[in-house]
Amino acid sequence: MRYTHKNVGTCSKSVSFDLNNGVVSNVEFVSGCNGNLKGIGKLVEGMSAEEVIKRLEGNTCGMRSTSCPDQLANALKEALASER
């Protein structure tokens, strides 16, 4: 299923991804640091949502209390909760 999450506190506006049987694919961020965010998408491709959350949750960016990877982790937690 395709999910879109509106990011809060980051340069990127949103993140979209597919989640099928708990596996993440097709991660796409809108705005933000294009190359870095494409890289994050490629790194998490085919990974379980739980593993992505474990690795990315709580990551910060500069003085901000969140980051684009942290927002992806939040989005995955919401998606998993909605599937239960």
N, CA, C and O atoms as a Maestro MAE file, in Angstrom:
{
 s_m_m2io_version
 :::
 2.0.0
}

f_m_ct {
 s_m_title
 :::
 protein
 m_atom[336] {
  # First column is atom index #
  i_m_mmod_type
  r_m_x_coord
  r_m_y_coord
  r_m_z_coord
  i_m_residue_number
  s_m_chain_name
  s_m_pdb_residue_name
  s_m_pdb_atom_name
  i_m_atomic_number
  :::
  1 25 0.845 -1.172 0.000 1 A "MET " " N  " 7
  2 3 0.000 0.000 0.000 1 A "MET " " CA " 6
  3 2 0.895 1.241 0.000 1 A "MET " " C  " 6
  4 15 1.964 1.232 0.610 1 A "MET " " O  " 8
  5 25 0.474 2.281 -0.664 2 A "ARG " " N  " 7
  6 3 1.218 3.533 -0.756 2 A "ARG " " CA " 6
  7 2 0.797 4.460 0.385 2 A "ARG " " C  " 6
  8 15 -0.393 4.631 0.648 2 A "ARG " " O  " 8
  9 25 1.778 5.053 1.056 3 A "TYR " " N  " 7
  10 3 1.541 5.986 2.145 3 A "TYR " " CA " 6
  11 2 2.262 7.297 1.863 3 A "TYR " " C  " 6
  12 15 3.328 7.309 1.246 3 A "TYR " " O  " 8
  13 25 1.673 8.402 2.320 4 A "THR " " N  " 7
  14 3 2.307 9.716 2.247 4 A "THR " " CA " 6
  15 2 2.184 10.365 3.614 4 A "THR " " C  " 6
  16 15 1.121 10.360 4.235 4 A "THR " " O  " 8
  17 25 3.299 10.925 4.064 5 A "HIS " " N  " 7
  18 3 3.371 11.558 5.384 5 A "HIS " " CA " 6
  19 2 3.838 12.991 5.188 5 A "HIS " " C  " 6
  20 15 4.843 13.228 4.517 5 A "HIS " " O  " 8
  21 25 3.119 13.951 5.768 6 A "LYS " " N  " 7
  22 3 3.539 15.352 5.737 6 A "LYS " " CA " 6
  23 2 4.592 15.552 6.826 6 A "LYS " " C  " 6
  24 15 4.313 15.373 8.012 6 A "LYS " " O  " 8
  25 25 5.794 15.920 6.416 7 A "ASN " " N  " 7
  26 3 6.894 16.095 7.366 7 A "ASN " " CA " 6
  27 2 6.741 17.380 8.164 7 A "ASN " " C  " 6
  28 15 6.180 18.364 7.682 7 A "ASN " " O  " 8
  29 25 7.248 17.357 9.386 8 A "VAL " " N  " 7
  30 3 7.212 18.499 10.284 8 A "VAL " " CA " 6
  31 2 8.639 18.767 10.764 8 A "VAL " " C  " 6
  32 15 9.326 17.855 11.223 8 A "VAL " " O  " 8
  33 25 9.081 20.027 10.655 9 A "GLY " " N  " 7
  34 3 10.379 20.407 11.187 9 A "GLY " " CA " 6
  35 2 11.567 20.071 10.306 9 A "GLY " " C  " 6
  36 15 12.705 20.069 10.776 9 A "GLY " " O  " 8
  37 25 11.318 19.785 9.029 10 A "THR " " N  " 7
  38 3 12.413 19.461 8.108 10 A "THR " " CA " 6
  39 2 12.289 20.280 6.830 10 A "THR " " C  " 6
  40 15 11.250 20.883 6.562 10 A "THR " " O  " 8
  41 25 13.356 20.291 6.050 11 A "CYS " " N  " 7
  42 3 13.332 20.974 4.754 11 A "CYS " " CA " 6
  43 2 12.428 20.245 3.766 11 A "CYS " " C  " 6
  44 15 11.779 20.875 2.931 11 A "CYS " " O  " 8
  45 25 12.386 18.915 3.862 12 A "SER " " N  " 7
  46 3 11.496 18.166 2.969 12 A "SER " " CA " 6
  47 2 10.058 18.338 3.440 12 A "SER " " C  " 6
  48 15 9.781 18.386 4.639 12 A "SER " " O  " 8
  49 25 9.159 18.431 2.481 13 A "LYS " " N  " 7
  50 3 7.747 18.668 2.799 13 A "LYS " " CA " 6
  51 2 6.992 17.396 3.137 13 A "LYS " " C  " 6
  52 15 6.097 17.401 3.982 13 A "LYS " " O  " 8
  53 25 7.360 16.298 2.468 14 A "SER " " N  " 7
  54 3 6.652 15.036 2.695 14 A "SER " " CA " 6
  55 2 7.522 13.866 2.264 14 A "SER " " C  " 6
  56 15 8.531 14.030 1.578 14 A "SER " " O  " 8
  57 25 7.099 12.681 2.688 15 A "VAL " " N  " 7
  58 3 7.741 11.442 2.253 15 A "VAL " " CA " 6
  59 2 6.633 10.453 1.903 15 A "VAL " " C  " 6
  60 15 5.651 10.311 2.632 15 A "VAL " " O  " 8
  61 25 6.813 9.775 0.771 16 A "SER " " N  " 7
  62 3 5.879 8.742 0.329 16 A "SER " " CA " 6
  63 2 6.644 7.438 0.180 16 A "SER " " C  " 6
  64 15 7.836 7.439 -0.130 16 A "SER " " O  " 8
  65 25 5.959 6.335 0.398 17 A "PHE " " N  " 7
  66 3 6.602 5.025 0.290 17 A "PHE " " CA " 6
  67 2 5.526 3.954 0.151 17 A "PHE " " C  " 6
  68 15 4.356 4.170 0.466 17 A "PHE " " O  " 8
  69 25 5.961 2.799 -0.328 18 A "ASP " " N  " 7
  70 3 5.102 1.627 -0.367 18 A "ASP " " CA " 6
  71 2 5.475 0.746 0.811 18 A "ASP " " C  " 6
  72 15 6.646 0.647 1.176 18 A "ASP " " O  " 8
  73 25 4.481 0.111 1.400 19 A "LEU " " N  " 7
  74 3 4.694 -0.825 2.492 19 A "LEU " " CA " 6
  75 2 3.867 -2.067 2.192 19 A "LEU " " C  " 6
  76 15 2.637 -2.035 2.220 19 A "LEU " " O  " 8
  77 25 4.557 -3.149 1.906 20 A "ASN " " N  " 7
  78 3 3.898 -4.412 1.568 20 A "ASN " " CA " 6
  79 2 4.448 -5.512 2.456 20 A "ASN " " C  " 6
  80 15 5.639 -5.819 2.413 20 A "ASN " " O  " 8
  81 25 3.574 -6.108 3.263 21 A "ASN " " N  " 7
  82 3 3.979 -7.152 4.213 21 A "ASN " " CA " 6
  83 2 5.127 -6.691 5.106 21 A "ASN " " C  " 6
  84 15 6.029 -7.466 5.422 21 A "ASN " " O  " 8
  85 25 5.083 -5.418 5.509 22 A "GLY " " N  " 7
  86 3 6.083 -4.883 6.410 22 A "GLY " " CA " 6
  87 2 7.411 -4.516 5.762 22 A "GLY " " C  " 6
  88 15 8.369 -4.174 6.456 22 A "GLY " " O  " 8
  89 25 7.474 -4.586 4.418 23 A "VAL " " N  " 7
  90 3 8.707 -4.283 3.695 23 A "VAL " " CA " 6
  91 2 8.566 -2.941 2.985 23 A "VAL " " C  " 6
  92 15 7.554 -2.681 2.336 23 A "VAL " " O  " 8
  93 25 9.586 -2.089 3.111 24 A "VAL " " N  " 7
  94 3 9.582 -0.730 2.567 24 A "VAL " " CA " 6
  95 2 10.137 -0.720 1.145 24 A "VAL " " C  " 6
  96 15 11.123 -1.391 0.842 24 A "VAL " " O  " 8
  97 25 9.476 0.063 0.272 25 A "SER " " N  " 7
  98 3 9.994 0.248 -1.090 25 A "SER " " CA " 6
  99 2 9.523 1.587 -1.641 25 A "SER " " C  " 6
  100 15 8.595 2.201 -1.115 25 A "SER " " O  " 8
  101 25 10.178 2.024 -2.706 26 A "ASN " " N  " 7
  102 3 9.790 3.238 -3.448 26 A "ASN " " CA " 6
  103 2 9.681 4.483 -2.577 26 A "ASN " " C  " 6
  104 15 8.688 5.207 -2.655 26 A "ASN " " O  " 8
  105 25 10.695 4.740 -1.745 27 A "VAL " " N  " 7
  106 3 10.693 5.917 -0.875 27 A "VAL " " CA " 6
  107 2 10.991 7.158 -1.711 27 A "VAL " " C  " 6
  108 15 11.960 7.185 -2.470 27 A "VAL " " O  " 8
  109 25 10.154 8.182 -1.567 28 A "GLU " " N  " 7
  110 3 10.325 9.441 -2.292 28 A "GLU " " CA " 6
  111 2 10.040 10.611 -1.365 28 A "GLU " " C  " 6
  112 15 8.960 10.703 -0.782 28 A "GLU " " O  " 8
  113 25 11.015 11.502 -1.232 29 A "PHE " " N  " 7
  114 3 10.850 12.724 -0.462 29 A "PHE " " CA " 6
  115 2 10.542 13.869 -1.419 29 A "PHE " " C  " 6
  116 15 11.029 13.878 -2.550 29 A "PHE " " O  " 8
  117 25 9.733 14.839 -0.976 30 A "VAL " " N  " 7
  118 3 9.460 16.057 -1.738 30 A "VAL " " CA " 6
  119 2 10.250 17.185 -1.092 30 A "VAL " " C  " 6
  120 15 10.096 17.453 0.099 30 A "VAL " " O  " 8
  121 25 11.094 17.844 -1.878 31 A "SER " " N  " 7
  122 3 11.994 18.918 -1.432 31 A "SER " " CA " 6
  123 2 13.104 18.352 -0.551 31 A "SER " " C  " 6
  124 15 13.235 17.135 -0.418 31 A "SER " " O  " 8
  125 25 13.890 19.222 0.042 32 A "GLY " " N  " 7
  126 3 14.991 18.785 0.881 32 A "GLY " " CA " 6
  127 2 16.263 18.559 0.090 32 A "GLY " " C  " 6
  128 15 16.367 18.999 -1.056 32 A "GLY " " O  " 8
  129 25 17.218 17.890 0.674 33 A "CYS " " N  " 7
  130 3 18.528 17.614 0.064 33 A "CYS " " CA " 6
  131 2 18.391 16.430 -0.891 33 A "CYS " " C  " 6
  132 15 18.496 15.275 -0.480 33 A "CYS " " O  " 8
  133 25 18.163 16.723 -2.137 34 A "ASN " " N  " 7
  134 3 17.788 15.729 -3.138 34 A "ASN " " CA " 6
  135 2 18.685 14.492 -3.150 34 A "ASN " " C  " 6
  136 15 18.186 13.371 -3.055 34 A "ASN " " O  " 8
  137 25 19.981 14.676 -3.264 35 A "GLY " " N  " 7
  138 3 20.883 13.520 -3.343 35 A "GLY " " CA " 6
  139 2 20.876 12.681 -2.089 35 A "GLY " " C  " 6
  140 15 20.822 11.453 -2.159 35 A "GLY " " O  " 8
  141 25 20.931 13.329 -0.943 36 A "ASN " " N  " 7
  142 3 20.922 12.595 0.321 36 A "ASN " " CA " 6
  143 2 19.620 11.825 0.512 36 A "ASN " " C  " 6
  144 15 19.632 10.684 0.975 36 A "ASN " " O  " 8
  145 25 18.510 12.439 0.162 37 A "LEU " " N  " 7
  146 3 17.218 11.788 0.369 37 A "LEU " " CA " 6
  147 2 17.005 10.636 -0.610 37 A "LEU " " C  " 6
  148 15 16.391 9.629 -0.256 37 A "LEU " " O  " 8
  149 25 17.506 10.777 -1.837 38 A "LYS " " N  " 7
  150 3 17.473 9.641 -2.769 38 A "LYS " " CA " 6
  151 2 18.314 8.500 -2.217 38 A "LYS " " C  " 6
  152 15 17.943 7.332 -2.331 38 A "LYS " " O  " 8
  153 25 19.463 8.849 -1.612 39 A "GLY " " N  " 7
  154 3 20.329 7.835 -1.022 39 A "GLY " " CA " 6
  155 2 19.650 7.088 0.113 39 A "GLY " " C  " 6
  156 15 19.767 5.867 0.214 39 A "GLY " " O  " 8
  157 25 18.949 7.809 0.958 40 A "ILE " " N  " 7
  158 3 18.219 7.161 2.050 40 A "ILE " " CA " 6
  159 2 17.201 6.180 1.482 40 A "ILE " " C  " 6
  160 15 17.074 5.055 1.964 40 A "ILE " " O  " 8
  161 25 16.476 6.618 0.450 41 A "GLY " " N  " 7
  162 3 15.494 5.741 -0.185 41 A "GLY " " CA " 6
  163 2 16.113 4.457 -0.703 41 A "GLY " " C  " 6
  164 15 15.541 3.379 -0.542 41 A "GLY " " O  " 8
  165 25 17.282 4.566 -1.325 42 A "LYS " " N  " 7
  166 3 17.964 3.377 -1.850 42 A "LYS " " CA " 6
  167 2 18.475 2.481 -0.729 42 A "LYS " " C  " 6
  168 15 18.441 1.257 -0.847 42 A "LYS " " O  " 8
  169 25 18.948 3.082 0.353 43 A "LEU " " N  " 7
  170 3 19.475 2.293 1.460 43 A "LEU " " CA " 6
  171 2 18.399 1.478 2.173 43 A "LEU " " C  " 6
  172 15 18.668 0.368 2.632 43 A "LEU " " O  " 8
  173 25 17.192 2.015 2.267 44 A "VAL " " N  " 7
  174 3 16.132 1.304 2.998 44 A "VAL " " CA " 6
  175 2 15.284 0.415 2.087 44 A "VAL " " C  " 6
  176 15 14.429 -0.324 2.576 44 A "VAL " " O  " 8
  177 25 15.505 0.472 0.790 45 A "GLU " " N  " 7
  178 3 14.739 -0.336 -0.172 45 A "GLU " " CA " 6
  179 2 14.830 -1.815 0.197 45 A "GLU " " C  " 6
  180 15 15.924 -2.363 0.336 45 A "GLU " " O  " 8
  181 25 13.673 -2.455 0.354 46 A "GLY " " N  " 7
  182 3 13.619 -3.882 0.660 46 A "GLY " " CA " 6
  183 2 13.842 -4.228 2.119 46 A "GLY " " C  " 6
  184 15 13.844 -5.406 2.475 46 A "GLY " " O  " 8
  185 25 14.030 -3.235 2.970 47 A "MET " " N  " 7
  186 3 14.264 -3.455 4.394 47 A "MET " " CA " 6
  187 2 12.916 -3.518 5.123 47 A "MET " " C  " 6
  188 15 11.933 -2.924 4.679 47 A "MET " " O  " 8
  189 25 12.883 -4.228 6.223 48 A "SER " " N  " 7
  190 3 11.640 -4.259 7.004 48 A "SER " " CA " 6
  191 2 11.427 -2.890 7.638 48 A "SER " " C  " 6
  192 15 12.384 -2.198 7.985 48 A "SER " " O  " 8
  193 25 10.168 -2.510 7.784 49 A "ALA " " N  " 7
  194 3 9.831 -1.227 8.387 49 A "ALA " " CA " 6
  195 2 10.389 -1.143 9.805 49 A "ALA " " C  " 6
  196 15 10.873 -0.090 10.218 49 A "ALA " " O  " 8
  197 25 10.324 -2.245 10.554 50 A "GLU " " N  " 7
  198 3 10.822 -2.252 11.925 50 A "GLU " " CA " 6
  199 2 12.324 -1.948 11.969 50 A "GLU " " C  " 6
  200 15 12.787 -1.230 12.855 50 A "GLU " " O  " 8
  201 25 13.080 -2.493 11.012 51 A "GLU " " N  " 7
  202 3 14.525 -2.251 10.982 51 A "GLU " " CA " 6
  203 2 14.825 -0.802 10.612 51 A "GLU " " C  " 6
  204 15 15.731 -0.191 11.179 51 A "GLU " " O  " 8
  205 25 14.072 -0.251 9.664 52 A "VAL " " N  " 7
  206 3 14.259 1.151 9.280 52 A "VAL " " CA " 6
  207 2 13.979 2.053 10.477 52 A "VAL " " C  " 6
  208 15 14.749 2.973 10.754 52 A "VAL " " O  " 8
  209 25 12.898 1.800 11.177 53 A "ILE " " N  " 7
  210 3 12.544 2.584 12.361 53 A "ILE " " CA " 6
  211 2 13.664 2.495 13.393 53 A "ILE " " C  " 6
  212 15 14.088 3.512 13.942 53 A "ILE " " O  " 8
  213 25 14.137 1.294 13.655 54 A "LYS " " N  " 7
  214 3 15.200 1.075 14.641 54 A "LYS " " CA " 6
  215 2 16.451 1.886 14.292 54 A "LYS " " C  " 6
  216 15 17.098 2.440 15.181 54 A "LYS " " O  " 8
  217 25 16.790 1.956 13.012 55 A "ARG " " N  " 7
  218 3 18.019 2.636 12.591 55 A "ARG " " CA " 6
  219 2 17.875 4.157 12.498 55 A "ARG " " C  " 6
  220 15 18.836 4.883 12.756 55 A "ARG " " O  " 8
  221 25 16.687 4.646 12.132 56 A "LEU " " N  " 7
  222 3 16.535 6.065 11.821 56 A "LEU " " CA " 6
  223 2 15.834 6.896 12.883 56 A "LEU " " C  " 6
  224 15 16.023 8.112 12.929 56 A "LEU " " O  " 8
  225 25 15.037 6.278 13.731 57 A "GLU " " N  " 7
  226 3 14.269 7.026 14.733 57 A "GLU " " CA " 6
  227 2 15.190 7.805 15.662 57 A "GLU " " C  " 6
  228 15 16.179 7.272 16.164 57 A "GLU " " O  " 8
  229 25 14.855 9.067 15.882 58 A "GLY " " N  " 7
  230 3 15.602 9.910 16.799 58 A "GLY " " CA " 6
  231 2 16.775 10.635 16.173 58 A "GLY " " C  " 6
  232 15 17.448 11.417 16.844 58 A "GLY " " O  " 8
  233 25 17.030 10.387 14.897 59 A "ASN " " N  " 7
  234 3 18.121 11.080 14.205 59 A "ASN " " CA " 6
  235 2 17.768 12.559 14.084 59 A "ASN " " C  " 6
  236 15 16.643 12.900 13.718 59 A "ASN " " O  " 8
  237 25 18.719 13.437 14.389 60 A "THR " " N  " 7
  238 3 18.465 14.876 14.324 60 A "THR " " CA " 6
  239 2 19.263 15.512 13.187 60 A "THR " " C  " 6
  240 15 20.167 14.893 12.627 60 A "THR " " O  " 8
  241 25 18.920 16.743 12.860 61 A "CYS " " N  " 7
  242 3 19.599 17.505 11.807 61 A "CYS " " CA " 6
  243 2 19.973 18.867 12.378 61 A "CYS " " C  " 6
  244 15 19.104 19.703 12.627 61 A "CYS " " O  " 8
  245 25 21.269 19.087 12.585 62 A "GLY " " N  " 7
  246 3 21.708 20.361 13.153 62 A "GLY " " CA " 6
  247 2 21.058 20.605 14.498 62 A "GLY " " C  " 6
  248 15 21.078 19.742 15.376 62 A "GLY " " O  " 8
  249 25 20.484 21.784 14.653 63 A "MET " " N  " 7
  250 3 19.838 22.156 15.910 63 A "MET " " CA " 6
  251 2 18.387 21.676 16.002 63 A "MET " " C  " 6
  252 15 17.730 21.854 17.027 63 A "MET " " O  " 8
  253 25 17.907 21.080 14.941 64 A "ARG " " N  " 7
  254 3 16.510 20.601 14.928 64 A "ARG " " CA " 6
  255 2 16.376 19.326 15.752 64 A "ARG " " C  " 6
  256 15 17.327 18.557 15.893 64 A "ARG " " O  " 8
  257 25 15.194 19.122 16.284 65 A "SER " " N  " 7
  258 3 14.946 17.927 17.095 65 A "SER " " CA " 6
  259 2 14.528 16.738 16.244 65 A "SER " " C  " 6
  260 15 14.248 15.664 16.778 65 A "SER " " O  " 8
  261 25 14.481 16.914 14.930 66 A "THR " " N  " 7
  262 3 14.095 15.850 14.009 66 A "THR " " CA " 6
  263 2 14.960 15.950 12.760 66 A "THR " " C  " 6
  264 15 15.837 16.808 12.667 66 A "THR " " O  " 8
  265 25 14.707 15.073 11.810 67 A "SER " " N  " 7
  266 3 15.421 15.062 10.534 67 A "SER " " CA " 6
  267 2 14.549 14.345 9.513 67 A "SER " " C  " 6
  268 15 13.518 13.773 9.867 67 A "SER " " O  " 8
  269 25 14.949 14.373 8.271 68 A "CYS " " N  " 7
  270 3 14.202 13.641 7.245 68 A "CYS " " CA " 6
  271 2 14.182 12.135 7.540 68 A "CYS " " C  " 6
  272 15 13.130 11.511 7.407 68 A "CYS " " O  " 8
  273 25 15.321 11.529 7.940 69 A "PRO " " N  " 7
  274 3 15.255 10.111 8.304 69 A "PRO " " CA " 6
  275 2 14.334 9.849 9.496 69 A "PRO " " C  " 6
  276 15 13.620 8.847 9.518 69 A "PRO " " O  " 8
  277 25 14.345 10.740 10.482 70 A "ASP " " N  " 7
  278 3 13.457 10.605 11.636 70 A "ASP " " CA " 6
  279 2 11.999 10.710 11.202 70 A "ASP " " C  " 6
  280 15 11.149 9.984 11.717 70 A "ASP " " O  " 8
  281 25 11.703 11.600 10.266 71 A "GLN " " N  " 7
  282 3 10.340 11.732 9.763 71 A "GLN " " CA " 6
  283 2 9.912 10.471 9.015 71 A "GLN " " C  " 6
  284 15 8.751 10.070 9.096 71 A "GLN " " O  " 8
  285 25 10.834 9.847 8.290 72 A "LEU " " N  " 7
  286 3 10.531 8.567 7.636 72 A "LEU " " CA " 6
  287 2 10.196 7.517 8.685 72 A "LEU " " C  " 6
  288 15 9.243 6.757 8.516 72 A "LEU " " O  " 8
  289 25 10.964 7.467 9.760 73 A "ALA " " N  " 7
  290 3 10.676 6.518 10.843 73 A "ALA " " CA " 6
  291 2 9.290 6.773 11.430 73 A "ALA " " C  " 6
  292 15 8.537 5.830 11.671 73 A "ALA " " O  " 8
  293 25 8.948 8.041 11.661 74 A "ASN " " N  " 7
  294 3 7.616 8.387 12.178 74 A "ASN " " CA " 6
  295 2 6.525 7.952 11.214 74 A "ASN " " C  " 6
  296 15 5.501 7.409 11.628 74 A "ASN " " O  " 8
  297 25 6.749 8.191 9.932 75 A "ALA " " N  " 7
  298 3 5.762 7.820 8.914 75 A "ALA " " CA " 6
  299 2 5.564 6.302 8.895 75 A "ALA " " C  " 6
  300 15 4.438 5.819 8.780 75 A "ALA " " O  " 8
  301 25 6.656 5.563 9.008 76 A "LEU " " N  " 7
  302 3 6.552 4.094 9.017 76 A "LEU " " CA " 6
  303 2 5.809 3.599 10.246 76 A "LEU " " C  " 6
  304 15 5.021 2.658 10.149 76 A "LEU " " O  " 8
  305 25 6.046 4.216 11.408 77 A "LYS " " N  " 7
  306 3 5.312 3.831 12.622 77 A "LYS " " CA " 6
  307 2 3.814 4.059 12.438 77 A "LYS " " C  " 6
  308 15 3.000 3.226 12.837 77 A "LYS " " O  " 8
  309 25 3.453 5.193 11.830 78 A "GLU " " N  " 7
  310 3 2.037 5.485 11.587 78 A "GLU " " CA " 6
  311 2 1.438 4.471 10.611 78 A "GLU " " C  " 6
  312 15 0.321 3.993 10.810 78 A "GLU " " O  " 8
  313 25 2.185 4.150 9.563 79 A "ALA " " N  " 7
  314 3 1.687 3.186 8.572 79 A "ALA " " CA " 6
  315 2 1.491 1.814 9.186 79 A "ALA " " C  " 6
  316 15 0.478 1.158 8.943 79 A "ALA " " O  " 8
  317 25 2.449 1.380 9.977 80 A "LEU " " N  " 7
  318 3 2.317 0.079 10.640 80 A "LEU " " CA " 6
  319 2 1.126 0.065 11.579 80 A "LEU " " C  " 6
  320 15 0.395 -0.923 11.633 80 A "LEU " " O  " 8
  321 25 0.919 1.145 12.320 81 A "ALA " " N  " 7
  322 3 -0.221 1.230 13.249 81 A "ALA " " CA " 6
  323 2 -1.545 1.178 12.487 81 A "ALA " " C  " 6
  324 15 -2.502 0.557 12.949 81 A "ALA " " O  " 8
  325 25 -1.604 1.817 11.341 82 A "SER " " N  " 7
  326 3 -2.854 1.834 10.570 82 A "SER " " CA " 6
  327 2 -3.158 0.478 9.944 82 A "SER " " C  " 6
  328 15 -4.312 0.176 9.641 82 A "SER " " O  " 8
  329 25 -2.129 -0.337 9.751 83 A "GLU " " N  " 7
  330 3 -2.337 -1.659 9.170 83 A "GLU " " CA " 6
  331 2 -2.776 -2.678 10.207 83 A "GLU " " C  " 6
  332 15 -3.246 -3.760 9.856 83 A "GLU " " O  " 8
  333 25 -2.626 -2.336 11.489 84 A "ARG " " N  " 7
  334 3 -2.989 -3.287 12.555 84 A "ARG " " CA " 6
  335 2 -4.426 -3.174 12.926 84 A "ARG " " C  " 6
  336 15 -4.895 -3.899 13.803 84 A "ARG " " O  " 8
  :::
 }
 m_bond[335] {
  # First column is bond index #
  i_m_from
  i_m_to
  i_m_order
  :::
  1 1 2 1
  2 2 3 1
  3 3 4 2
  4 3 5 1
  5 5 6 1
  6 6 7 1
  7 7 8 2
  8 7 9 1
  9 9 10 1
  10 10 11 1
  11 11 12 2
  12 11 13 1
  13 13 14 1
  14 14 15 1
  15 15 16 2
  16 15 17 1
  17 17 18 1
  18 18 19 1
  19 19 20 2
  20 19 21 1
  21 21 22 1
  22 22 23 1
  23 23 24 2
  24 23 25 1
  25 25 26 1
  26 26 27 1
  27 27 28 2
  28 27 29 1
  29 29 30 1
  30 30 31 1
  31 31 32 2
  32 31 33 1
  33 33 34 1
  34 34 35 1
  35 35 36 2
  36 35 37 1
  37 37 38 1
  38 38 39 1
  39 39 40 2
  40 39 41 1
  41 41 42 1
  42 42 43 1
  43 43 44 2
  44 43 45 1
  45 45 46 1
  46 46 47 1
  47 47 48 2
  48 47 49 1
  49 49 50 1
  50 50 51 1
  51 51 52 2
  52 51 53 1
  53 53 54 1
  54 54 55 1
  55 55 56 2
  56 55 57 1
  57 57 58 1
  58 58 59 1
  59 59 60 2
  60 59 61 1
  61 61 62 1
  62 62 63 1
  63 63 64 2
  64 63 65 1
  65 65 66 1
  66 66 67 1
  67 67 68 2
  68 67 69 1
  69 69 70 1
  70 70 71 1
  71 71 72 2
  72 71 73 1
  73 73 74 1
  74 74 75 1
  75 75 76 2
  76 75 77 1
  77 77 78 1
  78 78 79 1
  79 79 80 2
  80 79 81 1
  81 81 82 1
  82 82 83 1
  83 83 84 2
  84 83 85 1
  85 85 86 1
  86 86 87 1
  87 87 88 2
  88 87 89 1
  89 89 90 1
  90 90 91 1
  91 91 92 2
  92 91 93 1
  93 93 94 1
  94 94 95 1
  95 95 96 2
  96 95 97 1
  97 97 98 1
  98 98 99 1
  99 99 100 2
  100 99 101 1
  101 101 102 1
  102 102 103 1
  103 103 104 2
  104 103 105 1
  105 105 106 1
  106 106 107 1
  107 107 108 2
  108 107 109 1
  109 109 110 1
  110 110 111 1
  111 111 112 2
  112 111 113 1
  113 113 114 1
  114 114 115 1
  115 115 116 2
  116 115 117 1
  117 117 118 1
  118 118 119 1
  119 119 120 2
  120 119 121 1
  121 121 122 1
  122 122 123 1
  123 123 124 2
  124 123 125 1
  125 125 126 1
  126 126 127 1
  127 127 128 2
  128 127 129 1
  129 129 130 1
  130 130 131 1
  131 131 132 2
  132 131 133 1
  133 133 134 1
  134 134 135 1
  135 135 136 2
  136 135 137 1
  137 137 138 1
  138 138 139 1
  139 139 140 2
  140 139 141 1
  141 141 142 1
  142 142 143 1
  143 143 144 2
  144 143 145 1
  145 145 146 1
  146 146 147 1
  147 147 148 2
  148 147 149 1
  149 149 150 1
  150 150 151 1
  151 151 152 2
  152 151 153 1
  153 153 154 1
  154 154 155 1
  155 155 156 2
  156 155 157 1
  157 157 158 1
  158 158 159 1
  159 159 160 2
  160 159 161 1
  161 161 162 1
  162 162 163 1
  163 163 164 2
  164 163 165 1
  165 165 166 1
  166 166 167 1
  167 167 168 2
  168 167 169 1
  169 169 170 1
  170 170 171 1
  171 171 172 2
  172 171 173 1
  173 173 174 1
  174 174 175 1
  175 175 176 2
  176 175 177 1
  177 177 178 1
  178 178 179 1
  179 179 180 2
  180 179 181 1
  181 181 182 1
  182 182 183 1
  183 183 184 2
  184 183 185 1
  185 185 186 1
  186 186 187 1
  187 187 188 2
  188 187 189 1
  189 189 190 1
  190 190 191 1
  191 191 192 2
  192 191 193 1
  193 193 194 1
  194 194 195 1
  195 195 196 2
  196 195 197 1
  197 197 198 1
  198 198 199 1
  199 199 200 2
  200 199 201 1
  201 201 202 1
  202 202 203 1
  203 203 204 2
  204 203 205 1
  205 205 206 1
  206 206 207 1
  207 207 208 2
  208 207 209 1
  209 209 210 1
  210 210 211 1
  211 211 212 2
  212 211 213 1
  213 213 214 1
  214 214 215 1
  215 215 216 2
  216 215 217 1
  217 217 218 1
  218 218 219 1
  219 219 220 2
  220 219 221 1
  221 221 222 1
  222 222 223 1
  223 223 224 2
  224 223 225 1
  225 225 226 1
  226 226 227 1
  227 227 228 2
  228 227 229 1
  229 229 230 1
  230 230 231 1
  231 231 232 2
  232 231 233 1
  233 233 234 1
  234 234 235 1
  235 235 236 2
  236 235 237 1
  237 237 238 1
  238 238 239 1
  239 239 240 2
  240 239 241 1
  241 241 242 1
  242 242 243 1
  243 243 244 2
  244 243 245 1
  245 245 246 1
  246 246 247 1
  247 247 248 2
  248 247 249 1
  249 249 250 1
  250 250 251 1
  251 251 252 2
  252 251 253 1
  253 253 254 1
  254 254 255 1
  255 255 256 2
  256 255 257 1
  257 257 258 1
  258 258 259 1
  259 259 260 2
  260 259 261 1
  261 261 262 1
  262 262 263 1
  263 263 264 2
  264 263 265 1
  265 265 266 1
  266 266 267 1
  267 267 268 2
  268 267 269 1
  269 269 270 1
  270 270 271 1
  271 271 272 2
  272 271 273 1
  273 273 274 1
  274 274 275 1
  275 275 276 2
  276 275 277 1
  277 277 278 1
  278 278 279 1
  279 279 280 2
  280 279 281 1
  281 281 282 1
  282 282 283 1
  283 283 284 2
  284 283 285 1
  285 285 286 1
  286 286 287 1
  287 287 288 2
  288 287 289 1
  289 289 290 1
  290 290 291 1
  291 291 292 2
  292 291 293 1
  293 293 294 1
  294 294 295 1
  295 295 296 2
  296 295 297 1
  297 297 298 1
  298 298 299 1
  299 299 300 2
  300 299 301 1
  301 301 302 1
  302 302 303 1
  303 303 304 2
  304 303 305 1
  305 305 306 1
  306 306 307 1
  307 307 308 2
  308 307 309 1
  309 309 310 1
  310 310 311 1
  311 311 312 2
  312 311 313 1
  313 313 314 1
  314 314 315 1
  315 315 316 2
  316 315 317 1
  317 317 318 1
  318 318 319 1
  319 319 320 2
  320 319 321 1
  321 321 322 1
  322 322 323 1
  323 323 324 2
  324 323 325 1
  325 325 326 1
  326 326 327 1
  327 327 328 2
  328 327 329 1
  329 329 330 1
  330 330 331 1
  331 331 332 2
  332 331 333 1
  333 333 334 1
  334 334 335 1
  335 335 336 2
  :::
 }
}
